[in-house]
């Protein structure tokens, strides 16, 4: 029962396929809508995915379930031998191997390859940035060791071309719009001037004398405040974060939008510009906060411990420690969250830990931002 | 597959194999087809092409932020009736003459099979798709004012498009066949352009496509140009009689491609007009 295998694989890869969807899929199979693996892949994806964000999971699950047609046996044995050695899990950024037709390239390299390779960028092996092999840092490729390749749909599935659409990935530029959409959830809907229903009701109540009813527009009460770490360790994230901010500034749906920058942590002053020339006392910003304010911090939260815990941190700043400033802001405004652009991998750090205990902390991904917005709507 | 109506793309619409299969699956399974994708990938045109190839009339429902689910079914014009009862000379006792069927209602009531396009469903309120679940499942709805049920004689092929401005509810998504229209690659784009400009000079097309995909590759554009802008731009280039070298070396008529002021201003230093 090969489809049962697919269902289990899909669910194991985190794609919540419902019974109704599954029955529709089986119906499609029964009616012969998919005769080959390619059709099975495309129609399965159309019926079982609910969004392009699910495609990557579907690809993985599909490759997992159908990668049984394998390479010629001698090639497989040779590769298996080469790839047996375990290597450390990969670290460092992922690299696009820049190979347009992976499968063709793969077959060629397997034919040419004469020995084991570990850590390079070309041959089938472990580690490194070659798209072929396992435990490497290539962002797409053909996994060898474990399931081999096989039918073309499986190959397509393995290329993971939909990975960029996953919502749990960290944001890239394309995802910006999506992220802003979830910020917009903060807005109360409903701008009605002429209220037809009430007009009709009143008119009927009046025995037919027309009475026009206009209902009041509801204003969006939310003030959005974004506070951004402009410190040195944020440099790798600067592009994403500043784009997020300029786009947020253009979203005119909030009653007000203010942004401040700070260096590493909030102390006595907040800055209106990234160059940190135009400053306001944090005290003043604190006093201006109302129950309608929503605060979003964006920062990596990692710094030298004294920068957070020592009351004498930066020259010319007053003597409250950074963590105390943060605690004051938190107690003044519970509708506040911290977005950390660093991968969770790096969160195991004393200052990240301390700030994470002060503010609910989320990662800078579509999922993270969605959860942050939910938290902002129902702050505890 | 010969048992089903087949969608094969049309003279003016290029559909790849994957899209054809998905459309045909949706038709065969009688499920709404949800099409998502960047602006300019041809979501709305797909519905026209499906209607054309299946030889069915297309009924369009263009959703706006104020659209309610019931608008697609029927509209009871109480205000008109009230007005007529006071000032008009029509017979107001016949409620039926004040009931107008909406796009879905028309499709259900039609004597022939139709294609219904629910365009930009994400523009409406978040609850909007949920309000249509039962109607789309059962292909029937009740009009309380007449105490009548409108039931589809022929299940229409339903095509729903979304620009992903809002997330659609899960219950709705589970009932749809889903297709994501990727932005066309160079080869597909060439075929699409050829449909609109059959006599275009190949060198000019080559040059224009180089510039177009070059622009899209650069990540700093606020609004990257899409298919319809490319087609308009080519029309302008042809009309102005420009040669391929001019297209490569200057930025002729970039106002047609780039709609954001900032994107155009960001290109100072290059000659922007001819």
Interface residues (C-beta under 8 A of the other chain):
Chain A: X18 X20 X21 X24 X27 X28 X31 X32 X33 X34 X38 X39 X42 X43 X45 X46 X47 X49 X50 X51 X52 X55 X165 X173 X178 X181 X189 X196 X199 X200 X203 X208 X210
Chain B: X1 X17 X18 X21 X22 X24 X25 X26 X28 X29 X31 X36 X78 X79 X82 X85 X86 X125 X164 X165 X166 X167 X170 X173 X174 X175 X176 X177 X178 X179 X180 X219
